[in-house]
Amino acid sequence: MQIEPHYDPLPMPVALDLGPEATLRGADYRFASTARLQHQSEVESNARSYPRRIPLELRRAEGIHVQDSEGRWFIDCLAGAGTLALGHNHPVVLQAIRGLLDGKRPLHTLDLMTEAKDEFINELFACLPGEFARDARIQFCGPAGTDAVEAALKLVRTATGRNQMLAFHGAYHGMTQGALSLMGSLGPKQYLDGMISGVQMLPYPYGYRCPFGLGGAEGERVGLHYIENQLGDPESGVLPAAGMILETVQGEGGVIAPSADWLRGIRRITREAGVPLILDEVQCGIGRTGKLFAFEHAGITPDVLVLSKAIGGSLPLAVVVYHKDLDHWQPGAHAGTFRGNQMAMAAGAATLRLIREERLDQHAAAMGERLCAHLQALQARYPQIGEVRGRGLMLGVEMVDPQGRTDAMGHAPHNRALASAVQQQCLRRGLILEVGGRHSSVLRLLPPLIIAAAQVDQVAEIFASALDAAVNH
């Protein structure tokens, strides 16, 4: 099913203006170090990351395009790491923000009720499956998803009286101390003490590099058996857990999507063990995977749902939605000054309404299939592509070294250098995307949900040219 958005999603020239010496197929031009980029390198912390790989000073943005300070247009397949579900400066979002400002409505209200807040709650609950929404409660958190993760941890610990948490290899849940404790990646936490105690890491079904050397349905079956045994064996050394947290589709971990059967198995295991299931859909929620929520692919219902990014319509907003039986908090048990961001609620309500009414989740599914087909065609030609994977418009391309030593499953090793080279070649041709996954070997594509078929084809054309240049450099 192919659904075109109700407004023109091509506000910028289809032929990207990359300068007099560049074409769509790519001249190897240099990115000038502007005064502002130089100032950024001098005053921002060494922790900055995106500017190191995407050295652009952005000036304008509309739809799926951004323009840099030198007048070059780029297709944005990073889109605020999935935040910009409707792309840049969508007219519906701008109208919602202007309406709030022109009406002199409050901009900041802590957790006091407002019309904008009530509208946002109603729109979010209208997006949720009815079974979940009927008994749900919502907690507004600080502006980032990581604070919502912290709130979810406190929620289940308070409700169960336990402390142990279950998390997964490859997980990314944010950069605060509790969220870091649940993270699979060692880099951000290797020099830190004071991680929360009692976190048990479990195997996530990464089929291409299955931790059990099996892959496919068999690898998932063994993984579920292992997890069930951990929770049920009195000699496993794992204390009864306050909760299990997982990304329904892992993003930073390399765009890894478990099967519906695995998710249903996890839901059964946690329910039988009396362990609340927390689904982190900060990145994969709100239409991104081809459903309004990624857990809908499996037909399951979580106990706790963590949301941020797209729900704010490009502005900072984070919430936890959970079953009312877990609402054991006392007043003030979780708070945050900026949990009353009214512009984000207005923009978010407008975004959710458009996605739901225009069925942009279905559009994302169709465009994702189209883009995936292009990438799989490239995989057949280039042995440097190990796997193309993902759901909807959340796709990953794992780059490998076909000359390297294969693993137990016969797959070539990660190729971080090639992934970086392809990313840079894409940037030179007017396409912004990101790298992630183990050893930073996965090229990640997160275009806005409004991307049209012609634009998908253009992304694929640029990617193909960039890949060929990187491989044959």
KABELFEN-V843512 format. One record per pair of residues at least 12 apart in sequence whose ideal C-beta (glycine too) atoms are under 10 Angstrom apart, sorted by sequence separation. I is the first residue (numbers start at 1). GAP is how many residues later the second one is. If there is no record, write none. Layout:
# KABELFEN-V843512
i: {I;I}
gap: {GAP;GAP}
This chain:
# KABELFEN-V843512
i: {56;57;59;61;63;64;66;76;103;124;139;153;167;171;172;177;180;183;205;207;210;211;246;267;281;293;306;307;308;375;376;385;386;387;400;401;403;423;433;434;447;55;56;57;59;60;61;63;64;66;103;125;139;152;165;170;171;172;175;181;182;206;207;210;231;266;281;306;307;375;376;384;385;386;387;398;399;400;401;402;422;433;37;41;54;56;100;124;167;168;170;171;174;175;180;181;182;205;212;249;263;279;281;293;305;306;307;320;374;375;384;385;386;398;400;401;431;433;445;40;61;64;100;121;139;167;168;169;170;177;180;181;205;211;248;279;305;306;373;375;382;384;385;386;399;400;401;420;432;445;56;58;100;139;165;166;167;168;169;172;180;181;183;203;204;205;263;279;304;305;306;372;384;386;398;399;401;419;431;40;99;121;165;167;177;178;179;181;182;184;203;205;206;227;246;304;305;371;372;382;383;384;385;398;399;401;419;423;426;37;39;56;58;120;137;177;178;181;183;205;248;277;304;305;318;372;379;383;384;399;400;419;445;37;38;121;177;182;203;204;205;302;303;304;371;372;378;379;383;384;399;400;416;426;37;54;64;96;120;153;181;184;203;246;285;302;303;318;319;372;375;382;383;399;419;420;423;443;34;36;63;66;152;178;202;203;279;281;285;286;288;302;317;318;371;372;375;376;398;399;416;419;420;422;423;33;34;35;64;65;66;244;279;280;285;286;288;301;303;304;316;317;368;369;371;375;397;399;416;417;419;31;32;34;61;63;64;65;96;117;150;203;277;279;282;285;286;287;303;318;368;369;372;399;414;416;417;418;419;420;443;31;33;54;63;64;149;150;154;202;203;246;277;278;279;280;281;282;283;285;286;317;368;369;371;387;399;414;415;416;417;419;443;30;31;32;62;63;148;149;153;202;244;277;278;279;280;281;282;283;284;285;286;316;367;368;372;386;397;414;415;416;418;419;31;61;62;63;146;148;149;150;152;153;244;276;277;278;279;280;281;282;283;284;285;315;317;318;365;366;367;368;386;413;414;415;416;433;61;62;63;145;146;147;149;150;151;152;200;243;257;276;277;278;279;280;281;282;283;315;316;317;364;365;366;368;386;414;431;50;60;61;62;111;145;146;150;153;202;255;267;275;276;277;278;279;280;281;282;315;316;317;364;365;384;386;413;414;430;431;60;62;111;145;146;147;149;150;153;202;241;244;251;255;271;281;282;312;314;315;319;363;364;383;386;430;431;433;58;110;144;145;146;149;171;200;250;271;281;313;314;315;317;362;363;364;385;431;433;50;144;145;146;147;148;149;165;170;171;200;244;245;246;248;249;251;252;263;267;312;313;315;317;361;384;431;37;144;146;147;165;166;167;168;169;241;243;244;245;246;247;248;249;251;257;263;266;267;268;270;271;312;313;315;361;429;430;431;36;146;149;163;164;165;166;167;168;169;170;171;240;241;242;243;244;245;246;247;248;250;251;265;267;270;311;312;313;314;315;360;385;426;429;433;34;35;142;145;146;163;164;165;166;167;168;169;170;240;241;242;243;244;245;246;247;249;250;263;264;266;267;311;312;313;314;384;428;429;431;34;144;163;164;165;166;167;168;169;170;223;227;240;241;243;244;245;247;248;249;260;263;264;265;267;312;313;384;427;431;32;34;162;163;164;165;166;168;169;170;200;202;242;247;248;249;258;260;262;263;264;267;282;311;312;313;315;397;399;426;429;430;31;32;167;168;169;200;224;228;232;247;248;251;257;260;261;263;311;312;313;314;385;425;426;428;429;32;168;200;220;224;227;228;231;247;259;260;310;311;313;384;395;397;399;425;428;31;157;170;200;220;223;227;230;231;249;258;259;260;263;312;313;396;398;426;427;198;221;224;225;228;229;232;249;257;258;260;281;311;396;397;398;399;401;425;426;429;29;31;157;170;198;200;220;221;224;228;231;232;248;307;310;311;313;396;398;399;400;422;425;426;428;169;199;202;204;217;220;223;224;227;228;231;278;279;310;313;399;424;425;29;153;198;204;216;219;220;223;227;230;231;248;398;399;423;425;426;198;200;202;206;217;221;224;225;228;231;278;397;398;399;422;425;426;205;209;217;220;224;228;248;249;310;396;397;398;421;422;424;425;150;153;199;204;208;227;248;249;276;396;397;421;422;424;425;206;209;247;248;276;395;396;397;422;423;12;206;208;248;249;395;396;397;421;422;425;12;16;204;207;248;276;395;396;418;421;422;11;12;17;18;22;204;206;207;248;276;394;395;396;420;421;11;12;14;16;19;205;207;394;395;419;10;11;12;13;18;19;204;205;206;207;248;390;393;394;395;418;421;9;10;11;12;17;18;19;205;389;393;394;417;418;9;10;11;12;17;18;204;205;248;390;393;8;9;10;12;17;18;168;207;386;387;388;390;393;418;7;9;16;17;18;205;246;386;390;393;16;205;245;248;392;393;5;15;16;204;205;251;385;393;14;16;168;244;245;247;13;205;243;244;292;12;14;166;205;243;245;12;83;286;12;182;292;393;166;182;202;287;292;166;286;287;296;179;184;286;397;185;288;292;184;185;287;292;293;375;399;183;184;286;287;292;183;286;291;292;375;397;287;290;291;399;166;173;287;288;289;290;399;173;287;288;290;291;372;164;167;171;173;286;287;290;291;371;164;166;171;172;286;287;289;290;11;163;164;165;166;167;168;170;171;287;288;289;290;371;9;11;162;163;164;165;166;167;168;170;287;290;368;9;11;162;163;164;165;166;167;168;172;286;287;290;7;161;162;163;164;165;166;167;168;171;172;173;289;290;368;11;160;162;164;165;166;167;170;171;172;288;367;371;5;9;160;161;162;169;170;171;172;367;368;370;5;160;168;170;171;367;371;374;378;382;385;7;8;159;160;170;243;364;367;368;370;373;374;377;381;384;7;157;158;159;169;170;364;367;371;372;375;5;7;156;157;168;364;367;371;374;375;378;382;6;156;157;170;363;364;367;370;371;374;378;381;382;384;385;155;156;169;363;364;366;369;370;373;374;377;381;384;154;155;156;168;360;361;363;367;368;371;372;375;382;383;153;156;360;363;367;370;371;374;375;378;382;153;168;360;363;366;370;374;378;381;152;358;153;358;367;371;375;152;297;355;297;354;355;149;182;354;294;168;182;294;351;166;290;291;294;179;289;290;291;288;289;290;288;289;290;166;288;289;290;173;287;288;289;174;284;287;288;166;173;284;172;174;284;166;171;173;165;172;284;164;166;167;172;283;162;166;162;165;167;160;162;160;160;159;156;157;156;155;156;156;155;152;153;152;152;47;152;149;149;256;148;174;255;257;149;173;254;255;256;257;148;174;255;256;257;145;254;255;257;145;146;254;255;145;257;309;144;145;257;310;251;255;257;310;249;255;256;47;249;255;249;254;255;256;248;249;251;253;255;159;174;250;254;159;249;251;250;156;249;155;156;155;152;153;152;151;152;153;152;151;148;150;148;149;127;148;288;127;147;148;149;290;127;146;148;254;132;145;147;288;124;129;145;146;284;287;129;132;145;159;283;286;128;129;132;144;145;159;127;128;136;139;141;143;144;155;126;127;129;135;141;142;145;154;156;159;160;129;138;141;151;153;155;159;161;128;132;136;150;151;152;158;159;160;82;132;136;138;143;148;149;151;152;158;159;81;129;131;132;148;150;152;156;158;159;81;129;132;145;147;148;149;151;155;157;158;129;143;144;145;146;148;155;156;158;128;132;143;144;145;147;148;155;142;143;144;145;152;155;142;143;154;158;141;142;158;128;140;141;209;140;141;151;155;208;209;128;139;140;141;154;155;208;127;139;140;154;207;124;138;139;208;254;255;256;138;139;151;152;207;252;254;255;256;124;137;138;139;151;206;251;253;254;127;137;138;150;151;252;253;254;136;137;151;251;252;253;254;136;137;148;150;250;251;254;256;124;135;136;137;147;250;254;255;123;133;135;136;137;139;148;151;254;255;132;134;135;137;147;209;253;255;132;134;135;137;139;208;219;252;254;255;120;132;136;147;148;255;120;137;142;144;147;208;252;120;128;141;142;143;215;216;251;139;140;141;142;143;144;213;214;215;124;139;140;141;142;143;213;214;215;251;125;139;140;142;143;212;213;215;120;124;139;141;142;210;212;121;140;141;143;209;210;83;120;140;142;208;209;210;82;83;85;121;139;140;209;81;82;85;86;140;143;208;210;81;82;85;207;209;82;83;85;208;82;209;140;209;82;97;96;97;97;93;94;93;94;92;93;124;93;117;120;123;90;117;85;86;90;111;116;117;120;121;124;83;84;85;89;110;111;116;117;120;123;124;127;82;83;84;85;88;110;114;116;119;120;123;126;127;82;83;85;86;87;110;113;115;116;118;119;120;122;123;125;126;81;82;83;85;86;110;111;112;114;116;117;120;121;123;124;127;209;80;83;84;85;108;110;111;116;117;119;120;123;127;209;79;80;83;84;108;109;110;115;116;119;120;122;123;126;79;83;108;109;114;115;116;118;119;120;122;123;126;206;83;108;109;114;116;117;120;123;124;206;83;107;108;109;116;119;120;123;80;83;106;107;108;115;119;127;79;107;108;106;107;109;105;105;107;101;105;100;101;100;103;97;100;101;97;100;96;97;99;100;98;96;97;93;96;97;95;96;99;185;95;96;185;61;93;94;96;97;185;187;93;96;184;92;93;95;96;94;90;93;96;92;93;96;91;92;90;86;90;92;93;92;85;86;90;172;86;85;92;84;85;170;86;170;85;86;169;85;86;86;85;85;85;77;85;82;82;79;77;77;7;6;5;77;6;7;75;6;74;5;74;78;79;81;4;6;75;77;78;79;3;5;74;75;76;77;78;79;81;3;72;74;75;76;77;78;3;73;74;75;76;77;1;3;5;72;74;75;90;3;4;2;3;87;88;90;1;2;3;85;87;1;3;4;82;84;86;87;2;3;81;83;84;85;86;87;1;2;3;82;84;85;86;87;1;2;65;81;82;83;84;85;66;77;78;79;80;82;84;2;53;65;77;78;79;82;1;2;77;78;79;80;54;55;77;78;79;53;54;76;77;79;53;56;76;77;55;75;76;79;54;75;53;58;77;76;56;75;54;77;53;54;53;54;75;53;50;53;77;64;65;75;50;64;75;49;63;64;77;64;77;53;63;64;75;63;64;74;63;65;64;63;31;64;64;28;31;28;31;30;26;29;26;28;29;26;27;28;26;27;26;25;26;24;26;22;23;24;22;23;24;22;18;18;18;16;17;16;15;16;24;25;26;24;25;24;9;25;26;9;10;14;25;26;9;10;14;24;25;28;8;9;10;16;23;26;5;7;9;15;25;26;5;6;8;10;14;25;5;9;10;28;4;5;9;16;5;4;4;2;2}
gap: {12;12;12;12;12;12;12;12;12;12;12;12;12;12;12;12;12;12;12;12;12;12;12;12;12;12;12;12;12;12;12;12;12;12;12;12;12;12;12;12;12;13;13;13;13;13;13;13;13;13;13;13;13;13;13;13;13;13;13;13;13;13;13;13;13;13;13;13;13;13;13;13;13;13;13;13;13;13;13;13;13;13;14;14;14;14;14;14;14;14;14;14;14;14;14;14;14;14;14;14;14;14;14;14;14;14;14;14;14;14;14;14;14;14;14;14;14;14;14;15;15;15;15;15;15;15;15;15;15;15;15;15;15;15;15;15;15;15;15;15;15;15;15;15;15;15;15;15;15;15;16;16;16;16;16;16;16;16;16;16;16;16;16;16;16;16;16;16;16;16;16;16;16;16;16;16;16;16;16;17;17;17;17;17;17;17;17;17;17;17;17;17;17;17;17;17;17;17;17;17;17;17;17;17;17;17;17;17;17;18;18;18;18;18;18;18;18;18;18;18;18;18;18;18;18;18;18;18;18;18;18;18;18;19;19;19;19;19;19;19;19;19;19;19;19;19;19;19;19;19;19;19;19;19;20;20;20;20;20;20;20;20;20;20;20;20;20;20;20;20;20;20;20;20;20;20;20;20;21;21;21;21;21;21;21;21;21;21;21;21;21;21;21;21;21;21;21;21;21;21;21;21;21;21;21;22;22;22;22;22;22;22;22;22;22;22;22;22;22;22;22;22;22;22;22;22;22;22;22;22;22;23;23;23;23;23;23;23;23;23;23;23;23;23;23;23;23;23;23;23;23;23;23;23;23;23;23;23;23;23;23;24;24;24;24;24;24;24;24;24;24;24;24;24;24;24;24;24;24;24;24;24;24;24;24;24;24;24;24;24;24;24;24;25;25;25;25;25;25;25;25;25;25;25;25;25;25;25;25;25;25;25;25;25;25;25;25;25;25;25;25;25;25;25;26;26;26;26;26;26;26;26;26;26;26;26;26;26;26;26;26;26;26;26;26;26;26;26;26;26;26;26;26;26;26;26;26;26;27;27;27;27;27;27;27;27;27;27;27;27;27;27;27;27;27;27;27;27;27;27;27;27;27;27;27;27;27;27;27;28;28;28;28;28;28;28;28;28;28;28;28;28;28;28;28;28;28;28;28;28;28;28;28;28;28;28;28;28;28;28;29;29;29;29;29;29;29;29;29;29;29;29;29;29;29;29;29;29;29;29;29;29;29;29;29;29;29;29;30;30;30;30;30;30;30;30;30;30;30;30;30;30;30;30;30;30;30;30;30;31;31;31;31;31;31;31;31;31;31;31;31;31;31;31;31;31;31;31;31;31;31;31;31;31;31;31;32;32;32;32;32;32;32;32;32;32;32;32;32;32;32;32;32;32;32;32;32;32;32;32;32;32;32;32;32;32;32;32;33;33;33;33;33;33;33;33;33;33;33;33;33;33;33;33;33;33;33;33;33;33;33;33;33;33;33;33;33;33;33;33;33;33;33;33;34;34;34;34;34;34;34;34;34;34;34;34;34;34;34;34;34;34;34;34;34;34;34;34;34;34;34;34;34;34;34;34;34;34;34;35;35;35;35;35;35;35;35;35;35;35;35;35;35;35;35;35;35;35;35;35;35;35;35;35;35;35;35;35;35;36;36;36;36;36;36;36;36;36;36;36;36;36;36;36;36;36;36;36;36;36;36;36;36;36;36;36;36;36;36;36;36;37;37;37;37;37;37;37;37;37;37;37;37;37;37;37;37;37;37;37;37;37;37;37;37;37;38;38;38;38;38;38;38;38;38;38;38;38;38;38;38;38;38;38;38;38;39;39;39;39;39;39;39;39;39;39;39;39;39;39;39;39;39;39;39;39;40;40;40;40;40;40;40;40;40;40;40;40;40;40;40;40;40;40;40;40;40;41;41;41;41;41;41;41;41;41;41;41;41;41;41;41;41;41;41;41;41;41;41;41;41;41;42;42;42;42;42;42;42;42;42;42;42;42;42;42;42;42;42;42;43;43;43;43;43;43;43;43;43;43;43;43;43;43;43;43;43;44;44;44;44;44;44;44;44;44;44;44;44;44;44;44;44;44;45;45;45;45;45;45;45;45;45;45;45;45;45;45;45;45;46;46;46;46;46;46;46;46;46;46;46;46;46;46;46;47;47;47;47;47;47;47;47;47;47;48;48;48;48;48;48;48;48;48;48;48;49;49;49;49;49;49;49;49;49;49;49;50;50;50;50;50;50;50;50;50;50;50;50;50;50;50;51;51;51;51;51;51;51;51;51;51;52;52;52;52;52;52;52;52;52;52;52;52;52;52;52;52;52;53;53;53;53;53;53;53;53;53;53;53;53;53;54;54;54;54;54;54;54;54;54;54;54;55;55;55;55;55;55;55;55;55;55;55;55;55;55;56;56;56;56;56;56;56;56;56;56;57;57;57;57;57;57;58;58;58;58;58;58;58;58;59;59;59;59;59;59;60;60;60;60;60;61;61;61;61;61;61;62;62;62;63;63;63;63;64;64;64;64;64;65;65;65;65;66;66;66;66;67;67;67;68;68;68;68;68;68;68;69;69;69;69;69;70;70;70;70;70;70;71;71;71;71;72;72;72;72;72;72;72;73;73;73;73;73;73;74;74;74;74;74;74;74;74;74;75;75;75;75;75;75;75;75;76;76;76;76;76;76;76;76;76;76;76;76;76;76;77;77;77;77;77;77;77;77;77;77;77;77;77;78;78;78;78;78;78;78;78;78;78;78;78;78;79;79;79;79;79;79;79;79;79;79;79;79;79;79;79;80;80;80;80;80;80;80;80;80;80;80;80;80;81;81;81;81;81;81;81;81;81;81;81;81;82;82;82;82;82;82;82;82;82;82;82;83;83;83;83;83;83;83;83;83;83;83;83;83;83;83;84;84;84;84;84;84;84;84;84;84;84;85;85;85;85;85;85;85;85;85;85;85;85;86;86;86;86;86;86;86;86;86;86;86;86;86;86;86;87;87;87;87;87;87;87;87;87;87;87;87;87;88;88;88;88;88;88;88;88;88;88;88;88;88;88;89;89;89;89;89;89;89;89;89;89;89;90;90;90;90;90;90;90;90;90;91;91;92;92;92;92;92;93;94;94;95;95;95;96;96;96;97;98;98;98;98;100;100;100;100;101;101;101;101;102;102;102;103;103;103;104;104;104;104;105;105;105;105;106;106;106;106;107;107;107;108;108;108;109;109;109;110;110;110;111;111;111;111;111;112;112;113;113;113;114;114;115;116;117;119;119;120;121;121;122;123;124;125;126;127;128;128;129;131;131;132;132;132;132;133;133;133;133;133;133;134;134;134;134;134;135;135;135;135;136;136;136;136;137;137;137;138;138;138;138;139;139;139;139;140;140;140;141;141;141;142;142;142;142;143;143;143;143;143;144;144;144;144;145;145;145;146;147;147;148;148;149;151;151;152;153;153;153;154;155;156;156;157;157;158;158;158;159;159;159;159;159;160;160;160;160;161;161;161;161;162;162;162;162;162;162;163;163;163;163;163;163;164;164;164;164;164;164;165;165;165;165;165;165;165;165;166;166;166;166;166;166;166;166;166;166;166;167;167;167;167;167;167;167;167;168;168;168;168;168;168;168;168;168;169;169;169;169;169;169;169;169;169;169;169;170;170;170;170;170;170;170;170;170;170;171;171;171;171;171;171;171;171;171;171;171;172;172;172;172;172;172;172;172;172;173;173;173;173;173;173;173;173;174;174;174;174;174;174;175;175;175;175;176;176;176;177;177;177;177;178;178;178;178;178;178;179;179;179;179;179;179;179;180;180;180;180;180;181;181;181;181;181;181;181;182;182;182;182;182;182;182;182;182;183;183;183;183;183;183;183;183;183;184;184;184;184;184;184;184;184;185;185;185;185;185;185;185;186;186;186;186;186;186;186;186;187;187;187;187;187;187;187;187;188;188;188;188;188;188;188;188;188;188;189;189;189;189;189;189;189;189;190;190;190;190;190;190;190;190;190;190;191;191;191;191;191;191;192;192;192;192;192;192;192;193;193;193;193;193;193;193;193;194;194;194;194;194;194;194;194;194;195;195;195;195;195;195;195;195;195;195;196;196;196;196;196;196;196;196;197;197;197;197;197;197;197;198;198;198;198;198;198;199;199;199;199;199;199;199;200;200;200;200;200;200;200;201;201;201;201;201;201;201;201;202;202;202;202;202;203;203;203;203;204;204;205;205;206;216;217;217;218;219;219;220;220;221;221;221;222;222;222;222;223;223;224;224;224;224;224;224;224;224;224;225;225;225;225;225;225;225;225;225;225;225;225;226;226;226;226;226;226;226;226;226;226;226;226;226;227;227;227;227;227;227;227;227;227;227;227;227;227;227;227;227;228;228;228;228;228;228;228;228;228;228;228;228;228;228;228;228;228;229;229;229;229;229;229;229;229;229;229;229;229;229;229;230;230;230;230;230;230;230;230;230;230;230;230;230;230;231;231;231;231;231;231;231;231;231;231;231;231;231;231;232;232;232;232;232;232;232;232;232;232;233;233;233;233;233;233;233;233;234;234;234;234;234;234;234;234;235;235;235;236;236;236;237;238;239;241;241;242;242;243;243;245;245;245;246;246;247;247;247;247;248;249;249;250;250;250;251;251;251;251;252;252;252;253;253;253;253;253;253;253;254;254;254;255;255;255;255;256;257;257;257;258;258;258;259;259;260;261;261;261;261;262;263;264;264;264;265;266;266;267;267;267;268;268;269;269;269;270;272;274;275;276;279;294;308;311;312;314;316;318;347;348;349;349;351;351;351;352;352;353;353;353;353;353;354;354;354;354;354;354;355;355;355;355;355;355;355;355;355;356;356;356;356;356;356;356;357;357;357;357;357;357;358;358;358;358;358;358;358;359;359;360;360;360;360;360;361;361;361;361;361;362;362;362;362;362;362;362;363;363;363;363;363;363;363;363;364;364;364;364;364;364;364;364;365;365;365;365;365;365;365;365;366;366;366;366;366;366;366;367;367;367;367;367;367;367;368;368;368;368;368;368;369;369;369;369;369;370;370;370;370;370;371;371;371;371;372;372;372;372;373;373;374;374;374;375;376;376;378;378;379;379;380;380;380;381;382;382;382;383;383;383;384;384;384;385;385;385;385;386;386;387;387;387;387;388;388;388;389;390;391;392;393;394;395;396;396;397;397;398;399;399;400;400;400;401;401;401;402;402;403;404;404;405;405;406;406;406;407;407;407;408;410;411;412;413;413;414;415;415;434;436;436;437;437;438;439;439;439;440;440;440;440;440;441;441;441;441;441;441;442;442;442;442;442;442;443;443;443;443;443;443;444;444;444;444;444;444;445;445;445;445;446;446;446;446;447;448;449;450;451}
